[in-house]
Amino acid sequence: MMGNVSLRGGVQRRRSNLCAEIASGTASPRNDTYINVRIEGAGIAGQVLHRELEKRGIASSLHDRVSFPREKVCGGVLQWDSWQYLKAAFQISEPVRLIHSVSHFWRGKKISNHSLPEPMVYISRWALDETLYSRQRSSSLNDPDSLRVNAKGIPVGAGGEWIGFQAACDPVQDLEMHYGRGICVGISPTLGPEAHLAFIVKRERFRNAEDLKKILWEELRLKFDGPLKGTGRIHYGYSRESLAVGDAKMVTFPFLGLGMKHAIFSARLLAEKISTDEAQVYDRTHRHVFRRWRLFSAFIGAIYDSPFQFLLRPLIRNRALFFWMYRWLHRDGFGVLNVLC
């Protein structure tokens, strides 16, 4: 990797001073900064940030506590524009499964099937992380004054009401979304003989794997095969950490299917702000750019397991309402994401 790189020339501003200014909100844009970036976490967000910084001539390094390949609980479904970006940026040639429609099920009963305006893509998340990592240049930067960015993924622990799981199940033809009390399930077709099942469930609803199997069957009429992999407690919401990307910055409710798209866009946004010496305004800009996703995610999370859950049914049953919601979520009224794309 490259050493210190001057963005505009001039003298170096120390990382400790810059971080303090960012935290206090007193930092002002400057164009005379040398900077190195330490990215903690080598998932999609971390790797995209590393690649975007390198493209802009800024030294950065990736740090992760595990080796690759690694299994990771994830639905594995990418929006089409996200896949096109990753495919071009990292020169990915591996085959993927295209998804052209989505079916919605309410407590085991199919209530709608909608063709998608653009196909979605299923790709194994652990395979994707390994592929992206293999495309990166080696990074050995260990500057104690590097600017630290959190890209470690979903923050878990106190306050998290949900736990995520994944397993294999019988094959399906299109993306299936299943909704029930205290549980939300996504089933995606894959390139293999089995489908990929990923779901979140309220922690209070189960004690062991047998309870999960019982809930899936009684609530949704679903079964899974093989081993079950889970996460710690998940808190869906917004992080107060200024310099963070992906799920470390904002965790959207999986009903929306925006997790990996946000990982990519937030990393690209931060790379742009660092390259223009505006890291201190990233947090404010992020809140502005992604407020639609953040607010709607909070709304969905609040009513999903409440007596008002029935309000979601028209959104997924009616084709016009479904595509209105789809376009509304993916429209960028401020032009920021369009510039990045």
Secondary structure by P-SEA (a helix, b strand, c coil): ccccccccccbbbbaaaaaaaaaaccccccccccbbbbbccccaaaaaaaaaaaaacccbbbbbcccccccccccccccaaaaaaaaaaacccbbbbbbcbbbbbccccccbbbbbcbbbbbccaaaaaaaaaaacccccccccccccccccccccccccccccccccccccccbbbbbcccbbbbbbbccccbbbbbbcccccccccaaaaaaaaaaccccccccbbbbbcbbbcccccccccccccccccccccccaaaaaaaaaaaaaaaaaaccccaaaaaaaaaaaaaaaaaaaaaacccccccccaaaaaacaaaaaaaaaaaaccccccccccc
